Amino acid sequence: MKKYLITLLIPTLFVSSCKKDFLKEDPKGSITPQTFYKTAEDLNSATLGIALTYNLAWNQTGGLATTFGSDDITTHAGGNKMGFSNFDTFQANSSNDRMAIWWNYFYKTIKSSNSLIENYPKATEATELQRNNSAGVGYFYRAMSYFFLTRTWGAVPMPLQPGLEPKSNATPLEIYEVLIADLQKAESMLPDAWTAPRRQGSTDILPTRGSAKALLANVYLTMAGWPLKQADKYDLAAKKAKEVIDGKATWGYGLVNGYAELWDKDSRLNKEAVFACYFNKNMPSIWDYGDNWGNGTQMGPPNFAPGEEGGWDEAFGEIAFYNKFPAGPRKDATYQMVYFLGNDPAKAVDYTKLTHKHPYFLKYRDDESYDPVTHKMNDWWGSATVYMIRYAEVLLTYAEAKTMSSAGPDETAYQAINEVRNRAGLGELPKGLNQADFRKAVIAEKGWEFAGPEPAARWFDLIRTETVAKAAADRDPSELPLKGVPNDATHEFYWSPLPIIK
């Protein structure tokens, strides 16, 4: 896709609450370094502002439109869904309204992170530990933001100072070098656990040392694939993921017992969340922002529900991928199996009887306003947790990286993938697979584990493994016809067009 260097016109940061106790405190959206950074509370407010701003990239589906070229998710072309459909059919351009959500909020997060990183030493009334912990938050969020930016758009501006003046586009290599440095700093500066209210029960709301290690493992794994193809990074990815696995007791990580538990409204805080965005739609606004946009999320319940049940038909599963998805409790928790026309249980049908004749995602549907008896949604605004990194991803990252850095999979690589498969109700992988077949099995497993609207999008795996066109070729004939033709040799349509921001 054609690239354009654009001017970064970022409005003043506004933030709202996303977790009841943790986010009661007053975050500083617009910071004056000369007067603001003095005390531990100043640092706390700055880190809170960063976290809340980042959440705004994930409380709606828009940015995920850039991943709709994957083979697991699709939409229809009617009404306001064209922004999604154009990515799904490979014809998106720089005017696409959906992708600007990611671009804007990632750069807002970067702007505030840059300010904190530059000015945290000035908080002389805070302890050294408090200063370092706060700086670690800034480094982590900056790295996470640039990671999504470069995987989505390739070469992008990379300001590392508080201002976001127009910059020349940095190459992916330049960006990844900064990502590594930022995450190494975050790893050394973040705590293993926060204290309340930044820790709710046994769940940390802010990133920890474990979060930084897990993200760094993902960064290394991505660097080993396209576009950098630095194969030596497989070994680094395996070692870093193994640190998370070996230290899981330190951070309280593990797989929840059943896949459906991840999407249960009563399980929004759980041990599988290595790092997540948390929301609470019932919190009042702490800024004069009329609709409390940052408090709740549109990621559920109506986005992925059919119109026949009062949903918005935002996205649903592709037929071919759905048919290949192994049956079991994971598939049952990923996709809705029965639909009630007009919310009437007496009119139960399967997806083939719906207007769009596609299976809809069940993820994010369960919420306090959702009635499982009738499938009726009484509110379009929810509180679903958006998992940025799940422990399942760490296991699968290790399984792939370990086998790719060796002659083939060893027992630890099998153990990692089988832990995920066992939870999904699947049998263990057959022993004796060669390197290529084992990796293929891991990529497929990730596709099923994170199918649909999750940040660990299958799209990014298709890009780094150079299989976008291969996946698109398996598209079911009933899907919308492709307008563009992806190419795994030339990488056409791998990156999104840089948005025009006015």
C-alpha positions as CSV (number, residue, x, y, z in Angstrom):
1,M,0.0,0.0,0.0
2,K,1.2,3.5,-0.7
3,K,2.7,5.4,2.3
4,Y,2.2,9.0,3.2
5,L,4.1,11.0,5.8
6,I,1.5,12.8,7.8
7,T,1.4,15.5,10.4
8,L,0.7,14.4,13.9
9,L,-2.1,16.6,15.2
10,I,-2.9,15.2,18.6
11,P,-5.5,17.0,20.7
12,T,-5.0,17.6,24.4
13,L,-5.2,14.3,26.3
14,F,-8.3,13.5,28.2
15,V,-8.8,10.5,30.4
16,S,-11.5,8.8,32.4
17,S,-11.8,5.9,34.8
18,C,-11.5,2.2,33.9
19,K,-11.3,0.5,37.3
20,K,-13.4,1.5,40.3
21,D,-10.8,1.9,43.1
22,F,-7.6,2.2,41.2
23,L,-8.9,5.0,39.0
24,K,-10.6,7.1,41.5
25,E,-7.5,9.2,41.7
26,D,-7.0,12.3,39.7
27,P,-4.9,11.6,36.6
28,K,-3.1,14.5,34.9
29,G,-3.9,14.6,31.3
30,S,-2.1,17.8,30.4
31,I,1.2,18.0,32.2
32,T,3.4,21.0,32.7
33,P,6.8,19.4,33.6
34,Q,8.1,22.5,35.3
35,T,5.4,22.5,37.9
36,F,3.9,19.0,37.9
37,Y,6.6,16.4,38.7
38,K,7.5,16.8,42.3
39,T,5.8,14.2,44.5
40,A,4.9,10.5,44.4
41,E,1.3,11.5,43.9
42,D,2.3,13.5,40.8
43,L,4.0,10.4,39.4
44,N,1.0,8.3,40.3
45,S,-1.3,10.7,38.5
46,A,0.9,10.7,35.4
47,T,1.0,6.9,35.2
48,L,-2.8,6.8,35.7
49,G,-3.3,9.2,32.8
50,I,-1.1,7.1,30.6
51,A,-3.0,3.9,31.4
52,L,-6.4,5.5,30.9
53,T,-5.3,7.0,27.5
54,Y,-4.1,3.6,26.3
55,N,-7.4,2.0,27.3
56,L,-9.2,4.4,24.9
57,A,-7.5,2.5,22.0
58,W,-9.3,-0.6,23.1
59,N,-12.8,0.3,24.2
60,Q,-14.2,0.1,20.7
61,T,-13.6,-2.1,17.7
62,G,-12.3,0.6,15.3
63,G,-8.6,0.0,15.4
64,L,-9.0,-3.7,15.0
65,A,-10.3,-3.1,11.5
66,T,-6.7,-3.1,10.4
67,T,-6.6,-6.9,11.3
68,F,-9.7,-7.8,9.3
69,G,-7.6,-9.1,6.4
70,S,-7.0,-12.2,8.5
71,D,-9.0,-15.4,7.8
72,D,-10.7,-15.6,11.1
73,I,-12.8,-12.5,11.1
74,T,-15.0,-10.7,8.6
75,T,-18.0,-8.3,8.4
76,H,-20.5,-7.0,5.9
77,A,-20.2,-4.0,3.6
78,G,-23.4,-2.2,4.6
79,G,-23.9,1.1,6.4
80,N,-21.1,2.2,8.7
81,K,-19.2,-1.2,8.4
82,M,-17.4,-0.1,5.2
83,G,-14.3,0.9,7.2
84,F,-14.0,-2.7,8.4
85,S,-15.1,-4.3,5.1
86,N,-12.5,-2.4,3.2
87,F,-9.7,-4.0,5.2
88,D,-11.4,-7.4,5.0
89,T,-11.5,-7.2,1.2
90,F,-8.0,-5.5,0.8
91,Q,-9.1,-2.1,-0.5
92,A,-8.5,0.2,2.5
93,N,-7.1,3.7,1.8
94,S,-5.7,6.5,3.9
95,S,-9.1,8.0,4.5
96,N,-10.3,4.9,6.4
97,D,-12.1,6.2,9.5
98,R,-11.8,3.1,11.6
99,M,-8.0,2.8,11.8
100,A,-7.5,6.4,13.0
101,I,-8.7,5.3,16.4
102,W,-5.5,3.3,17.0
103,W,-3.3,5.8,15.5
104,N,-4.6,8.7,17.6
105,Y,-4.7,6.9,20.9
106,F,-1.4,5.2,20.6
107,Y,0.3,8.5,19.8
108,K,-1.5,10.1,22.7
109,T,-0.2,7.4,24.9
110,I,3.3,7.9,23.5
111,K,3.1,11.7,24.1
112,S,2.3,11.3,27.8
113,S,4.8,8.4,28.2
114,N,7.5,10.6,26.6
115,S,6.8,13.4,29.1
116,L,7.0,11.0,32.1
117,I,10.2,9.4,30.9
118,E,11.9,12.8,30.4
119,N,10.7,14.3,33.6
120,Y,10.4,11.6,36.3
121,P,13.8,12.4,37.8
122,K,12.4,15.8,38.8
123,A,10.1,14.2,41.3
124,T,12.6,14.7,44.1
125,E,9.9,14.4,46.8
126,A,9.3,10.8,45.7
127,T,11.6,7.9,46.6
128,E,13.9,6.4,44.0
129,L,11.8,3.3,43.9
130,Q,8.6,5.3,43.2
131,R,10.4,7.2,40.5
132,N,11.7,4.1,38.9
133,N,8.4,2.2,39.1
134,S,6.6,5.2,37.4
135,A,9.2,5.4,34.6
136,G,8.8,1.7,34.0
137,V,5.2,2.3,33.3
138,G,6.1,5.0,30.8
139,Y,8.6,2.8,29.0
140,F,6.2,-0.2,28.9
141,Y,3.3,1.8,27.4
142,R,5.5,3.5,24.9
143,A,6.9,0.2,23.8
144,M,3.4,-1.4,23.6
145,S,2.1,1.5,21.5
146,Y,5.0,1.5,19.0
147,F,4.7,-2.3,18.8
148,F,1.2,-2.0,17.5
149,L,2.0,1.0,15.3
150,T,4.9,-0.6,13.4
151,R,3.2,-4.0,13.0
152,T,0.2,-2.2,11.6
153,W,1.7,0.5,9.5
154,G,5.4,-0.4,9.1
155,A,7.5,2.8,9.0
156,V,5.9,5.5,11.2
157,P,7.0,8.6,13.0
158,M,8.8,7.8,16.2
159,P,9.0,10.9,18.5
160,L,10.8,10.2,21.7
161,Q,10.3,13.6,23.3
162,P,7.1,15.1,24.9
163,G,6.2,17.0,21.8
164,L,4.7,15.2,18.7
165,E,6.0,17.5,16.0
166,P,6.1,16.1,12.5
167,K,8.9,13.6,12.2
168,S,10.4,11.5,9.4
169,N,9.2,8.0,9.4
170,A,11.4,5.6,11.4
171,T,12.0,2.2,9.8
172,P,10.7,-0.9,11.5
173,L,14.3,-1.8,12.5
174,E,14.8,1.5,14.2
175,I,11.5,1.2,16.0
176,Y,12.3,-2.4,17.2
177,E,15.6,-1.2,18.5
178,V,13.8,1.3,20.7
179,L,11.2,-1.3,21.7
180,I,14.0,-3.6,23.0
181,A,15.7,-0.8,24.9
182,D,12.4,0.5,26.4
183,L,11.3,-3.0,27.5
184,Q,14.7,-3.8,29.1
185,K,14.3,-0.6,31.1
186,A,10.7,-1.4,32.0
187,E,11.8,-4.9,33.1
188,S,14.4,-3.5,35.4
189,M,12.2,-0.6,36.8
190,L,8.7,-2.1,37.2
191,P,7.8,-4.0,40.3
192,D,6.8,-7.6,40.5
193,A,3.5,-6.6,42.1
194,W,1.8,-3.3,42.8
195,T,0.0,-2.4,46.0
196,A,-3.7,-1.5,46.2
197,P,-5.4,0.2,44.5
198,R,-3.1,-0.5,41.6
199,R,-3.6,-4.2,42.5
200,Q,-7.1,-5.6,42.9
201,G,-7.1,-8.9,44.8
202,S,-4.3,-10.8,43.1
203,T,-4.4,-8.9,39.8
204,D,-2.2,-6.1,38.9
205,I,-3.9,-3.3,37.0
206,L,-0.7,-1.7,35.8
207,P,2.1,-3.6,34.0
208,T,4.7,-5.5,36.1
209,R,8.1,-6.9,35.5
210,G,6.4,-10.1,34.3
211,S,4.3,-8.0,31.8
212,A,7.5,-6.5,30.4
213,K,9.2,-9.9,30.0
214,A,6.2,-11.3,28.2
215,L,5.9,-8.4,25.8
216,L,9.6,-8.5,25.1
217,A,9.3,-12.2,24.2
218,N,6.6,-11.3,21.7
219,V,8.7,-8.5,20.3
220,Y,11.7,-10.9,19.7
221,L,9.4,-13.5,18.1
222,T,8.0,-10.8,15.7
223,M,11.5,-9.6,14.8
224,A,12.4,-13.2,13.8
225,G,9.8,-13.1,11.1
226,W,8.9,-10.6,8.4
227,P,10.0,-7.9,7.8
228,L,13.2,-8.1,9.8
229,K,13.7,-11.9,9.6
230,Q,16.3,-11.9,12.3
231,A,16.3,-15.6,13.1
232,D,18.6,-15.2,16.0
233,K,15.7,-13.6,17.9
234,Y,14.0,-16.9,18.2
235,D,16.4,-17.9,20.9
236,L,15.9,-14.6,22.7
237,A,12.1,-15.0,22.5
238,A,12.3,-18.5,23.9
239,K,14.5,-17.5,26.8
240,K,12.4,-14.5,27.7
241,A,9.1,-16.5,27.5
242,K,10.7,-19.2,29.6
243,E,11.5,-16.6,32.3
244,V,7.8,-15.8,32.5
245,I,6.8,-19.5,32.6
246,D,9.4,-20.3,35.3
247,G,8.5,-17.2,37.3
248,K,4.7,-17.6,37.0
249,A,4.3,-18.0,40.7
250,T,6.0,-14.7,41.3
251,W,3.4,-12.9,39.2
252,G,0.5,-15.2,39.8
253,Y,0.1,-16.3,36.2
254,G,-1.6,-19.4,34.9
255,L,-4.4,-20.6,32.6
256,V,-7.9,-20.3,34.1
257,N,-9.6,-23.7,34.4
258,G,-12.0,-23.3,31.5
259,Y,-11.8,-21.1,28.4
260,A,-15.3,-19.8,29.0
261,E,-14.2,-18.4,32.3
262,L,-12.1,-15.7,30.5
263,W,-15.3,-14.2,29.2
264,D,-17.5,-14.5,32.3
265,K,-18.5,-11.2,33.6
266,D,-17.6,-12.3,37.1
267,S,-14.1,-13.3,36.1
268,R,-12.8,-10.0,34.7
269,L,-9.8,-10.2,37.1
270,N,-8.0,-13.5,36.7
271,K,-4.6,-15.1,36.6
272,E,-4.4,-15.5,32.9
273,A,-4.1,-11.7,32.3
274,V,-0.4,-11.0,32.0
275,F,-1.5,-7.5,31.0
276,A,-5.0,-6.2,30.3
277,C,-7.2,-3.1,29.9
278,Y,-9.8,-3.0,32.6
279,F,-13.1,-1.1,32.5
280,N,-16.0,-0.2,34.7
281,K,-18.9,1.5,33.0
282,N,-20.5,2.4,36.4
283,M,-17.8,4.8,37.4
284,P,-18.7,8.5,37.2
285,S,-16.6,10.8,35.1
286,I,-13.6,12.3,36.8
287,W,-13.1,14.8,34.0
288,D,-15.6,17.1,32.2
289,Y,-16.0,14.7,29.4
290,G,-19.7,14.3,28.8
291,D,-20.2,10.7,27.9
292,N,-17.5,9.1,30.1
293,W,-15.9,7.6,27.0
294,G,-13.0,6.0,28.9
295,N,-15.0,4.4,31.7
296,G,-16.7,1.6,29.8
297,T,-16.2,-0.3,26.6
298,Q,-18.1,-1.0,23.4
299,M,-16.2,-4.3,23.0
300,G,-19.3,-5.9,24.4
301,P,-22.0,-6.8,24.4
302,P,-23.6,-5.4,21.1
303,N,-20.6,-5.2,18.8
304,F,-20.4,-8.9,17.9
305,A,-24.1,-9.7,18.3
306,P,-26.5,-10.2,15.4
307,G,-29.1,-7.7,14.5
308,E,-31.7,-10.4,15.1
309,E,-30.8,-10.1,18.8
310,G,-30.4,-6.3,18.9
311,G,-26.7,-6.4,18.1
312,W,-24.7,-4.2,15.7
313,D,-23.3,-6.8,13.3
314,E,-19.9,-5.3,13.7
315,A,-18.0,-8.5,13.0
316,F,-18.4,-12.2,12.8
317,G,-16.3,-15.3,12.0
318,E,-15.2,-16.4,8.5
319,I,-16.9,-19.6,7.4
320,A,-13.8,-21.6,6.3
321,F,-11.9,-20.8,9.5
322,Y,-15.0,-21.6,11.6
323,N,-15.3,-25.0,9.9
324,K,-11.7,-25.9,10.6
325,F,-11.9,-24.8,14.2
326,P,-11.7,-28.0,16.4
327,A,-15.0,-28.8,18.2
328,G,-14.9,-28.6,22.0
329,P,-15.4,-26.2,24.9
330,R,-13.1,-23.5,23.4
331,K,-15.1,-23.4,20.2
332,D,-18.3,-23.2,22.2
333,A,-17.0,-20.3,24.2
334,T,-15.6,-18.5,21.1
335,Y,-18.7,-18.6,18.9
336,Q,-22.4,-18.3,19.7
337,M,-24.0,-21.6,18.7
338,V,-27.8,-20.8,19.1
339,Y,-29.5,-17.5,18.3
340,F,-33.0,-16.3,19.4
341,L,-34.8,-14.3,16.7
342,G,-36.2,-11.2,18.3
343,N,-34.8,-12.4,21.6
344,D,-37.4,-15.1,21.8
345,P,-36.1,-18.5,23.1
346,A,-38.9,-20.2,21.2
347,K,-37.4,-19.0,18.0
348,A,-34.0,-20.6,18.3
349,V,-31.9,-21.0,15.1
350,D,-28.3,-21.6,14.0
351,Y,-26.2,-19.0,12.2
352,T,-27.3,-20.1,8.8
353,K,-30.8,-18.7,9.5
354,L,-29.4,-15.2,10.3
355,T,-29.4,-12.3,7.8
356,H,-25.6,-12.4,7.4
357,K,-25.4,-16.2,7.7
358,H,-22.2,-16.2,9.7
359,P,-21.3,-17.4,13.2
360,Y,-20.9,-14.6,15.7
361,F,-18.3,-14.3,18.4
362,L,-19.5,-14.9,22.0
363,K,-16.4,-13.2,23.4
364,Y,-17.2,-10.0,25.3
365,R,-20.9,-10.7,25.2
366,D,-21.4,-11.5,28.9
367,D,-22.0,-8.3,30.9
368,E,-24.3,-7.1,33.7
369,S,-26.8,-5.8,31.1
370,Y,-26.9,-9.1,29.1
371,D,-29.6,-11.6,29.7
372,P,-28.4,-15.1,28.8
373,V,-32.0,-16.4,28.9
374,T,-33.2,-14.2,26.0
375,H,-29.8,-12.9,24.7
376,K,-31.2,-9.4,25.1
377,M,-28.8,-6.6,25.7
378,N,-30.1,-3.7,27.9
379,D,-27.0,-1.5,27.4
380,W,-24.5,-1.0,24.6
381,W,-21.9,0.1,27.1
382,G,-20.0,-2.6,29.0
383,S,-17.1,-3.4,31.3
384,A,-15.5,-6.4,29.6
385,T,-11.7,-6.9,30.2
386,V,-9.6,-6.6,27.0
387,Y,-6.6,-9.0,27.3
388,M,-3.5,-7.5,25.8
389,I,-1.3,-10.4,26.8
390,R,-2.7,-13.7,28.1
391,Y,-0.6,-16.4,29.7
392,A,-1.7,-18.7,26.9
393,E,0.1,-16.5,24.5
394,V,3.3,-16.7,26.5
395,L,3.1,-20.5,26.3
396,L,2.6,-20.5,22.6
397,T,5.3,-18.0,22.0
398,Y,7.7,-20.2,23.9
399,A,6.6,-23.3,22.0
400,E,7.2,-21.7,18.6
401,A,10.4,-19.9,19.5
402,K,12.0,-22.9,21.2
403,T,11.5,-25.2,18.3
404,M,12.6,-22.5,15.8
405,S,15.8,-21.9,17.7
406,S,16.6,-25.6,17.8
407,A,16.5,-28.5,15.4
408,G,12.9,-29.1,16.4
409,P,10.6,-29.2,19.4
410,D,11.8,-30.6,22.7
411,E,9.7,-31.8,25.6
412,T,9.3,-28.3,27.0
413,A,7.9,-27.0,23.7
414,Y,5.4,-29.9,23.7
415,Q,4.5,-29.2,27.3
416,A,3.8,-25.5,26.5
417,I,1.4,-26.1,23.6
418,N,-0.2,-29.1,25.2
419,E,-1.1,-27.1,28.2
420,V,-3.2,-24.8,26.0
421,R,-4.6,-27.7,24.0
422,N,-5.6,-29.6,27.2
423,R,-7.5,-26.6,28.4
424,A,-9.3,-26.4,25.1
425,G,-10.4,-30.0,25.4
426,L,-8.0,-31.3,22.6
427,G,-5.6,-34.2,22.7
428,E,-1.9,-33.6,22.9
429,L,0.1,-33.1,19.7
430,P,1.7,-36.3,18.3
431,K,5.3,-36.7,19.2
432,G,8.0,-36.7,16.6
433,L,6.9,-33.7,14.6
434,N,9.6,-31.9,12.7
435,Q,10.3,-28.2,13.1
436,A,8.1,-27.1,10.2
437,D,5.1,-29.2,11.2
438,F,5.3,-28.3,14.9
439,R,5.5,-24.6,14.1
440,K,2.5,-24.9,11.8
441,A,0.6,-26.6,14.7
442,V,1.5,-23.7,17.0
443,I,0.4,-21.0,14.5
444,A,-2.9,-22.9,14.1
445,E,-3.3,-23.2,17.8
446,K,-2.8,-19.5,18.3
447,G,-5.4,-18.8,15.6
448,W,-8.0,-20.9,17.5
449,E,-7.0,-19.6,20.9
450,F,-7.2,-15.9,20.0
451,A,-9.8,-16.1,17.2
452,G,-11.7,-12.9,16.4
453,P,-11.4,-9.5,18.2
454,E,-8.5,-10.1,20.5
455,P,-5.3,-7.9,20.6
456,A,-3.2,-11.0,20.0
457,A,-4.7,-11.0,16.5
458,R,-4.1,-13.8,14.1
459,W,-3.4,-11.1,11.5
460,F,0.0,-10.3,13.0
461,D,1.0,-14.0,12.8
462,L,0.0,-14.2,9.2
463,I,2.2,-11.1,8.5
464,R,5.3,-12.3,10.2
465,T,5.0,-15.8,8.8
466,E,4.3,-14.4,5.3
467,T,1.1,-16.3,4.8
468,V,-1.5,-13.6,4.3
469,A,-2.2,-14.6,0.7
470,K,-2.1,-18.3,1.5
471,A,-4.8,-17.7,4.2
472,A,-6.9,-15.5,1.9
473,A,-6.8,-18.2,-0.8
474,D,-8.8,-20.5,1.5
475,R,-11.7,-17.9,1.7
476,D,-15.1,-19.5,1.5
477,P,-17.0,-18.6,-1.7
478,S,-19.8,-17.1,0.3
479,E,-17.6,-14.4,1.7
480,L,-17.4,-10.9,0.1
481,P,-15.1,-11.1,-2.9
482,L,-11.7,-9.7,-2.5
483,K,-11.0,-6.4,-4.3
484,G,-7.3,-6.4,-3.7
485,V,-4.9,-9.3,-4.1
486,P,-2.4,-9.9,-1.3
487,N,1.0,-11.2,-2.2
488,D,3.2,-13.2,0.1
489,A,6.3,-12.5,-2.1
490,T,5.9,-8.8,-2.6
491,H,4.0,-8.3,0.7
492,E,1.3,-6.3,-1.0
493,F,-1.4,-5.3,1.5
494,Y,0.6,-6.4,4.5
495,W,0.7,-3.0,6.0
496,S,-2.1,-0.5,6.3
497,P,-2.0,2.9,4.6
498,L,-0.9,5.7,6.8
499,P,-4.1,7.6,7.9
500,I,-4.8,11.2,7.0
501,I,-5.2,13.0,10.3
502,K,-6.8,16.4,10.1
